[in-house]
Every structure is written in structure tokens, then in C-alpha cells.
Amino acid sequence: MRRVRLLLLGILILFASACRVDTTVDIAVDDDGSGTVTVIVVADAAAVAALPDAPDGLRFDDLEAAGWTIDGPDLDASGAMTISVAKPFTGVDDLPAVLAEIAPEGVFIDVVLEKTHSFDRIGLAPATTDYRLSGEIDPNPSLEVFTDEFLPATVGIDSRIPEIDEQRNGDDRVLVRVRLPESESSDTGEKVGEAIEWETTFGSTELIQLDARSSVDDILPRVWAIVALLAFLLFLGILLARLGGFALAKIRTPKGRRRRDVRRRQQNAASRAEEANRPRRRMLRLLIIDVHGVVVRPTDPLEGLLLPLIVAEQPDADPDRVRELHRRLILGRISVEEFWAEVGLGPVAEKIETKYLSSFRLVPGLHPFLDRMATSRLPVAAIGNQPRAWGDRLRRMAALDDAVVSWMVSGDVGSVLPEPALFEATRRTMSVDLFDCFYLSNVPEHLDEAKAMGMATGLFVAGTENAPETEHTVVRGFEDLLRSRGG
């Protein structure tokens, strides 16, 4: 690709000694080391008049092809012309190549842009980024270096180079401006605003010594370093405190209570627990039966008896309200009297309650079965979701006082089946291990909880009822249970 060297010095050879052309080279550097090189050429009216073609006829194809942005030519009222071109560079290493596109070798000499980082290892000093631009500029190169190889063919004045080289009068100003991040400093340039400037004239025999420096402090790494240091010190303090506490505790701990001794005792206890948890032979020591479903029917007395009875006596009663009151009743949160008063049957509570309890039907074969259990010396306990008052009346009405050794109801423990509280209360009352108990119910959910607690379980099905699919042993009536016990 043809070198682009028309703008900084090439245009100057278009003008005779009576002309004035000022050139500014602006180098702006960003924080990341990239930046932009801008060249501004201002020619007076006499210089413009010396052009072989009109200003708008100048061609800058090579500049545009090389990535330069052209602004102008612009003419002011006096006839002076301004041309500005700019090209970015992506890093510190790209700046010399961009400058080399402006002028031939020997104009920008050893121009170097450096960017360095420094960070205090301890982190007490801020991190810094240093920028430095150094090198030399020769404002008096021989115009013989500009040949047809470097100039557009439309200029057509390469034959005048020796003549113009002799006519340079030193009036053409050359300004180099450098802008670095933050505040710049220089030993050779002049601080003007936010930039460092060097000014000379075209044709001067004195080299321009470029020397611009700046430093950017970044406090954030310092903050993070201090935070990390404080965190480390805090961690170290906690670690030392824990180690000290551990050592002090070890010194103060008497023999037999040290971790090694405790660990040995725990291992022995675990061995004993493992021995105790080994499968053992089940010994039937207590039969637990569900009141609703095994002793009496229906299984769901609320929906099967109580609610229809209340609605018949009190047609405007809210069924959901009755269900809620019944739940509170069987949990022992309200008394039987409060229940009847809340449903609006307080004046006839005794009559309605008697009618309700009398409506239960004993499961066929119950009494012969209980007699056989008494003969076999196998105690029988009953559990059910009911208040204590109703449980006692139902037990008396069914003549079960002597046949059932324990009658545990939800109203006494504040928990309903299938929650484990009724099973646990019965176990404590009878002083028996649940592993040696057999629970009989026709509600699969109750049986699931009992099995989870370690009991043997049986799904009770009376008469011709269909047995649902279940993992529990199906017991078809009391006769089936008696046959399984050999009698």
C-alpha cells in the first residue's frame, strides 16, 4: 500500500516562501493506552492561491484507504484553508506506525509510548498506572524524500522540490501537542491547559525533544487490599482464639471427660444400640383395637350419625361449622356441653346425645372374641377419636368395662388418629413396647402410622365387606383372628 505522507510535509512543498502554513500534530492517549492522532494543517490565502487546483480538488484517497478520517478542506473569510485528519491507534505499540504514515523516516525519531502498572505488595499504597511519551521530531527534513512514490499524481510538483527546499523561510509553524490521562508533566515541553506542547518552525535545525509523563492513581485496589488484610487479621485472630480455647479446654478437662474418652463411650453406646436394634422375635403382649370400625360401626360417626342427627333437629345448622366444632370437641378444646350449645341444641342435649350414642352398632362377635382374649390372658386396649364423656358412656352402654383394660380417647391427649400420641399414651399406660403390640383397625391411614411406630398391624374387614389393596394383614372378622391364634 502506498505510504500516506502528504499531509504533514507534503502540502508544504506546494507553497513558495511568501506562503504561511501551520501544522499541528495532536496525540491524545486514553486510559487503556489507545488514543487518536490528529493532524491539522492551516494554510494562509497565499498558500491556497499557490495550489495548482481548487482546494476542493485535492485528493486524499491514500489517507482514507489507510483509515484516516478527513475533515475539510475548509476555507474561512480570509481565504485561509484548514485540513484536519485523524486516525485512532489501539495500543501503545501502534502509535509509531500511525506516526510513520504521516511523514517519512527521519521526521518522527524513536517515538515510544509506554504504559506501566505498579502495585504495592502490601497494598497500603495506591495502585498506579504510569504513561510516558518520548522521542524526537526533526522539523527540517530534506524535501528530496518526497518523490512521486509518496505524492498523489494530481499534485504534479515533484520537479519543484529543490527550488522550494531553497525558498523555505522558517515562517511555517509546527506545533506538537500531547495529552495523557490525568495531569501531565514534561522537562522539555510547555504545559498548556490539559496538554503538553512543543512549538517550532518548519525548517528549524533544532530537534524537538518529546518528553511527557503522567501517573494515574487507582484507590480501589488499595481499598480491596486493606479489606483483604483486615479479613486475614480477623481470621488469624479467630483462629488463634479457637486454638487457645481448645488448648485451655484440653488442659482443664479432667480425665475421663476428654474427647477421646467421650468418643470411646459413644462407640460403646453405639455398639449397645446396634445390639439392641437387631431383629428380635415379636412377642404379642397387647392387642389394640380401634373403637370406630372394630368395636362399633359406623367407622366415621361424624358423617354417618352425628351430622345427620343435628341437621334433622336443627335444619339451619351449618355442616362445616358442625365439623369444626366436632374437631375441637374430640381434641378436648371444648366440652360436650359447649359443643351442644354451639350447635344450638343445648336444651335437648341429653336426649340428642343419648340418641346419638344409642345409634352405634356393636360389631358382631365382639363379646365372644373379648371373652376368648381374657381366657388367653391377652389384654385388649381401645383407642378412638372422641371426648372422654362420650367414650365412657359408650363403654358402659356396650358393657365393655371389664373386657377392655384401657380406653384411650383423643380428648385426653389433645391429638387424633392417625397421629402417634394415642399409641404412645397407651404404651405408657400399659408399660409395654409397641413392638410387642398388635393394632387392629379398618382405616388404612391409622394402620400405616402404627406400622411406622413398630407395631404389627391388621386391616379389619367385617362380614362381606371388600378389602382394599393393602400391605397390612387382612383380618376377616373376629373368627379369622381367633383361628390364627389356634382356637
C-alpha positions in Angstrom: 0.0 0.0 0.0 1.3 3.5 -0.9 2.6 5.4 2.1 0.4 8.2 3.3 2.8 11.2 3.8 1.2 14.1 2.0 -0.4 15.9 4.9 2.4 17.0 7.4 5.2 17.9 5.0 3.9 17.1 1.5 1.4 20.0 1.5 4.3 22.4 2.5 6.1 21.8 -0.8 3.1 23.2 -2.6 3.8 26.7 -1.3 6.5 29.3 -2.1 8.4 31.3 0.5 5.8 34.0 0.7 3.2 31.5 1.9 2.4 30.5 5.5 1.4 27.0 6.5 1.0 25.9 10.2 0.8 22.3 11.1 -0.4 20.8 14.4 0.2 17.2 15.4 -2.1 16.2 18.3 -1.5 12.9 20.1 -4.3 12.1 22.6 -3.8 9.0 24.8 -6.7 7.3 26.7 -6.5 5.3 30.0 -6.2 2.0 28.3 -3.2 3.1 26.1 -5.2 3.6 23.0 -5.8 7.0 21.5 -6.0 9.2 18.4 -3.5 11.1 16.3 -4.9 14.2 14.7 -3.0 16.4 12.2 -4.3 19.9 11.5 -2.8 21.9 8.6 -3.8 25.6 8.3 -2.6 27.4 5.1 -3.0 31.1 4.5 -4.6 32.7 1.5 -1.3 33.0 -0.4 -0.6 29.3 0.1 -4.1 28.4 -1.1 -3.6 30.5 -4.2 -0.4 28.6 -5.0 -2.4 25.4 -5.3 -2.5 24.2 -9.0 -6.1 23.1 -8.4 -9.0 24.4 -6.4 -8.9 23.3 -2.7 -11.9 21.0 -3.2 -10.0 19.2 -5.9 -7.3 17.9 -3.6 -7.4 14.1 -3.4 -6.8 12.1 -0.2 -7.6 8.6 -1.4 -4.5 7.2 0.2 -5.4 8.7 3.6 -8.9 7.3 3.5 -7.7 3.9 2.4 -5.3 3.8 5.3 -8.1 4.5 7.8 -7.7 8.3 8.3 -10.8 10.4 8.8 -10.7 13.6 6.7 -12.3 16.9 7.9 -12.1 19.7 5.3 -10.7 21.4 3.3 -12.5 24.4 4.9 -12.0 28.0 3.8 -12.5 31.0 6.1 -13.4 34.6 5.1 -9.7 35.5 4.6 -9.2 32.6 2.1 -7.2 30.5 4.5 -7.7 26.8 4.3 -7.8 24.2 7.2 -7.5 20.5 6.7 -7.8 18.0 9.7 -7.2 14.3 9.5 -7.4 11.8 12.4 -6.6 8.2 13.0 -7.0 6.1 16.1 -4.5 3.6 17.5 -5.5 0.6 19.6 -2.5 0.4 21.9 0.9 1.8 22.9 2.7 -0.3 20.3 0.6 1.0 17.5 1.4 4.7 17.9 4.8 4.7 16.0 3.1 3.0 13.0 0.4 5.7 12.8 3.1 8.5 13.0 5.1 6.8 10.3 2.1 7.2 8.0 2.2 11.0 8.4 5.8 11.6 7.4 8.8 9.7 6.0 11.5 8.2 8.2 13.7 10.8 9.8 10.8 13.1 10.9 9.5 11.1 13.9 12.6 9.6 15.5 12.3 6.8 18.1 8.9 7.9 19.3 7.8 5.5 22.1 4.6 5.4 24.2 4.9 3.4 27.4 2.3 2.3 29.9 3.3 0.6 33.1 1.4 -0.6 36.2 2.7 -0.7 39.8 1.1 -2.1 42.9 2.4 -2.2 46.4 2.6 -5.8 47.5 1.3 -5.0 51.0 -1.5 -2.9 49.4 -1.0 0.2 51.7 0.0 2.4 48.7 -2.5 3.0 45.8 -2.0 1.2 42.5 -0.6 3.5 39.8 -0.6 3.5 36.1 2.3 5.5 34.5 2.3 6.8 31.0 5.3 8.2 29.2 5.8 9.5 25.6 9.4 10.1 24.5 11.2 10.6 21.2 12.4 13.3 18.8 10.9 15.2 15.9 13.0 16.7 13.1 11.2 19.8 11.7 13.8 20.2 8.9 13.8 17.1 6.8 15.0 17.3 3.2 12.1 17.5 0.8 14.0 15.2 -1.5 12.4 12.3 0.4 9.1 13.3 -1.1 9.1 11.7 -4.6 6.4 10.6 -6.9 6.3 7.3 -5.0 4.8 9.2 -2.0 2.8 12.0 -3.5 -0.5 11.8 -5.4 -0.1 12.2 -9.1 -2.5 15.1 -9.2 -0.1 17.3 -7.2 2.3 17.4 -10.1 5.0 19.4 -8.4 7.7 16.9 -7.6 10.1 18.7 -10.0 9.9 21.8 -7.9 11.2 20.2 -4.7 14.8 21.5 -5.0 13.5 25.0 -5.7 11.0 25.0 -2.8 13.6 23.4 -0.5 15.8 26.5 -1.0 13.0 29.0 -0.6 11.8 27.9 2.9 11.9 30.9 5.1 11.1 29.4 8.6 7.7 31.1 9.0 5.7 27.9 8.8 4.8 26.9 12.4 4.9 23.3 13.6 3.1 22.5 16.9 3.2 19.1 18.6 0.6 18.6 21.3 0.4 15.5 23.7 -2.4 14.7 26.0 -2.0 11.9 28.6 -4.5 10.7 31.2 -4.6 12.8 34.4 -2.1 15.6 34.9 0.9 15.6 32.5 4.4 16.8 33.2 7.4 17.4 31.0 11.0 18.6 31.2 11.1 19.9 27.6 7.5 20.9 26.8 5.2 23.7 28.0 2.0 22.9 30.0 -0.9 24.4 28.2 -4.3 23.6 29.7 -4.6 19.8 29.8 -1.8 19.1 27.3 2.0 19.4 26.8 3.0 21.4 23.8 6.3 21.9 21.7 6.3 24.6 19.1 8.9 25.2 16.4 9.1 26.3 12.8 9.3 24.2 9.6 13.0 24.3 8.6 14.4 24.7 12.1 17.6 22.9 12.7 16.8 22.1 16.3 15.2 18.8 17.1 12.1 18.7 19.2 12.7 16.6 22.3 9.5 14.9 23.2 9.1 14.1 26.9 5.7 13.8 28.5 4.7 11.9 31.7 1.6 11.3 33.8 0.6 9.0 36.6 -2.9 7.8 37.5 -3.7 6.5 41.0 -6.3 3.9 41.4 -7.6 3.8 45.0 -9.9 0.8 44.6 -7.1 -1.9 44.6 -5.8 -0.3 47.8 -9.2 -0.4 49.4 -9.6 -4.1 48.5 -6.1 -4.8 49.7 -6.9 -3.2 53.0 -10.1 -5.1 53.3 -8.3 -8.4 52.5 -5.6 -7.6 55.1 -8.2 -6.8 57.7 -10.1 -10.0 56.9 -6.9 -12.0 57.1 -6.1 -10.4 60.5 -9.6 -11.2 61.7 -9.4 -14.8 60.5 -6.0 -15.1 62.2 -7.4 -13.7 65.4 -10.3 -16.1 65.4 -8.0 -19.0 64.6 -5.7 -18.1 67.4 -8.6 -17.7 69.8 -10.0 -21.1 68.8 -6.7 -22.8 69.2 -6.1 -21.1 72.5 -9.6 -22.1 73.7 -9.0 -25.6 72.5 -5.7 -25.9 74.3 -7.2 -24.3 77.5 -10.2 -26.6 77.4 -8.0 -29.7 77.0 -5.8 -28.7 79.9 -8.8 -28.0 82.2 -10.8 -31.1 81.1 -10.4 -33.9 83.7 -9.5 -37.4 82.8 -12.5 -39.3 81.6 -14.2 -36.3 80.0 -11.7 -35.7 77.3 -12.8 -36.1 73.7 -11.0 -39.5 73.3 -12.8 -40.8 76.4 -16.1 -39.4 75.3 -15.6 -40.9 71.8 -14.9 -44.3 73.3 -18.0 -44.2 75.4 -20.0 -43.1 72.3 -18.7 -46.0 70.4 -19.6 -48.4 73.2 -23.1 -46.9 73.3 -23.5 -47.3 69.6 -22.4 -50.9 69.8 -25.0 -51.5 72.5 -27.7 -49.7 70.5 -26.8 -51.8 67.5 -27.1 -54.9 69.5 -30.5 -53.7 70.9 -31.8 -52.9 67.4 -31.1 -56.3 66.0 -34.2 -58.1 64.8 -35.8 -60.0 67.7 -38.8 -62.3 67.9 -42.1 -60.4 68.3 -44.0 -61.3 71.5 -47.7 -60.4 71.4 -48.4 -58.7 74.8 -51.2 -56.3 73.9 -54.0 -56.1 71.4 -55.0 -52.5 70.5 -58.3 -52.1 68.7 -59.9 -49.0 67.0 -63.2 -48.0 68.7 -64.8 -46.8 65.5 -64.7 -49.7 63.0 -63.7 -52.6 65.2 -65.8 -52.1 68.4 -68.7 -50.2 66.9 -69.9 -49.0 63.5 -70.0 -46.7 61.6 -66.4 -46.0 61.2 -66.9 -42.3 60.6 -69.5 -41.3 63.3 -69.5 -37.6 62.4 -70.7 -38.1 58.8 -72.6 -41.3 59.4 -74.5 -40.4 62.6 -73.8 -37.1 64.3 -74.1 -34.6 61.4 -77.4 -36.1 60.0 -78.9 -36.2 63.5 -78.0 -32.5 64.2 -79.3 -31.4 60.8 -82.6 -33.3 61.4 -83.0 -31.5 64.7 -81.6 -28.1 63.6 -82.2 -27.7 59.8 -80.4 -24.4 59.5 -77.2 -25.7 61.1 -74.0 -25.2 59.0 -72.4 -28.6 58.3 -68.9 -27.0 58.1 -69.4 -25.3 61.4 -70.5 -28.6 63.0 -67.4 -30.3 61.6 -65.1 -27.6 63.0 -66.8 -27.8 66.5 -66.6 -31.6 66.4 -62.9 -31.5 65.7 -62.4 -29.1 68.6 -64.5 -31.4 70.8 -62.5 -34.6 70.1 -59.3 -32.7 70.6 -60.5 -31.7 74.1 -60.6 -28.0 73.4 -64.3 -27.6 74.2 -66.6 -29.6 76.5 -69.6 -31.7 75.4 -71.9 -29.1 76.9 -70.2 -26.3 74.9 -70.5 -28.4 71.8 -74.2 -28.8 72.1 -74.7 -25.2 73.0 -72.7 -24.1 69.9 -74.8 -26.2 67.5 -78.0 -24.8 69.1 -79.2 -28.0 70.8 -78.3 -27.1 74.4 -81.8 -27.5 75.8 -82.2 -31.0 74.4 -78.5 -32.0 74.6 -79.1 -35.0 76.9 -81.8 -36.5 74.7 -79.9 -36.0 71.5 -76.6 -37.3 73.0 -78.4 -40.5 74.2 -80.0 -41.0 70.8 -76.6 -40.5 69.1 -74.7 -42.9 71.3 -77.5 -45.5 71.1 -77.3 -45.4 67.3 -73.9 -47.2 67.3 -73.9 -50.9 66.4 -71.6 -53.4 68.0 -69.6 -55.3 65.5 -70.9 -58.9 65.5 -68.8 -61.4 67.5 -67.1 -58.7 69.7 -68.0 -60.0 73.1 -67.2 -63.7 72.4 -63.8 -62.5 71.0 -63.1 -60.4 74.1 -64.0 -63.3 76.3 -61.6 -65.6 74.5 -58.8 -62.9 74.8 -59.5 -62.8 78.6 -59.2 -66.5 78.8 -55.9 -66.3 76.8 -54.7 -63.6 79.2 -54.1 -61.2 76.3 -55.1 -57.7 77.4 -57.1 -55.6 75.0 -56.9 -51.8 74.8 -59.1 -49.5 72.7 -58.3 -46.1 71.2 -60.6 -43.7 69.4 -61.3 -40.1 68.3 -63.9 -39.0 70.8 -64.3 -36.9 74.0 -63.9 -38.6 77.4 -67.5 -38.2 78.3 -68.8 -40.0 75.2 -66.1 -42.7 75.4 -67.1 -43.6 79.0 -70.8 -43.7 78.1 -70.2 -45.8 75.0 -68.0 -48.2 77.0 -70.8 -48.6 79.6 -73.5 -48.9 77.1 -71.6 -51.7 75.3 -70.8 -53.4 78.6 -67.0 -53.3 77.9 -65.8 -52.1 81.3 -64.2 -55.4 82.3 -63.3 -56.6 78.8 -61.2 -53.7 77.8 -58.3 -52.8 80.1 -57.6 -49.4 78.6 -59.9 -47.0 76.8 -57.7 -44.1 75.5 -59.5 -41.2 73.7 -58.3 -38.2 71.7 -59.9 -35.8 74.1 -57.4 -36.8 76.8 -54.2 -36.4 74.8 -55.2 -33.5 72.5 -54.3 -35.5 69.4 -56.4 -37.5 67.0 -55.6 -40.6 64.9 -53.6 -41.3 62.9 -51.2 -39.1 64.9 -49.0 -41.2 67.2 -50.0 -39.6 70.5 -52.8 -42.1 71.2 -50.5 -45.1 70.6 -47.8 -43.6 72.8 -50.2 -42.8 75.6 -51.5 -46.4 75.5 -47.9 -47.7 75.6 -47.1 -45.7 78.7 -50.3 -46.7 80.4 -49.8 -50.4 79.7 -46.0 -50.3 80.2 -45.4 -52.3 77.0 -43.2 -52.0 74.0 -45.1 -51.1 70.8 -43.0 -53.8 69.0 -45.0 -56.4 71.0 -48.4 -54.8 70.2 -50.9 -55.8 67.5 -53.1 -53.0 66.2 -56.5 -53.8 64.6 -58.3 -51.1 62.5 -60.3 -50.8 59.3 -58.7 -47.4 58.4 -55.5 -47.9 56.3 -54.1 -44.5 57.4 -54.2 -45.4 61.0 -52.5 -48.7 60.2 -49.7 -47.0 58.3 -48.8 -44.8 61.3 -48.9 -47.8 63.7 -46.7 -49.9 61.4 -44.2 -47.0 61.2 -44.1 -47.0 65.0 -43.1 -50.7 65.0 -46.4 -52.4 65.7 -47.8 -55.4 63.9 -51.0 -54.4 62.1 -54.2 -55.9 60.7 -56.8 -54.5 58.5 -60.2 -55.5 60.0 -62.9 -56.4 57.5 -66.3 -57.4 58.9 -68.9 -59.6 57.2 -68.9 -59.4 53.4 -67.0 -56.1 53.1 -64.5 -55.8 50.3 -60.9 -55.4 51.5 -58.9 -52.7 49.7 -55.4 -53.4 48.4 -53.1 -53.1 51.3 -49.7 -54.2 52.7 -51.3 -54.9 56.1 -52.6 -58.4 57.1 -56.3 -58.6 56.3 -58.4 -59.9 59.2 -61.9 -61.0 58.1 -63.9 -60.8 61.3 -63.1 -61.9 64.8 -63.4 -65.5 63.8 -60.5 -65.2 61.4 -58.4 -63.7 64.2 -59.3 -66.5 66.6 -58.4 -69.1 64.0 -55.0 -67.5 63.5 -54.4 -67.9 67.3 -55.3 -71.6 67.2 -58.6 -71.5 68.8 
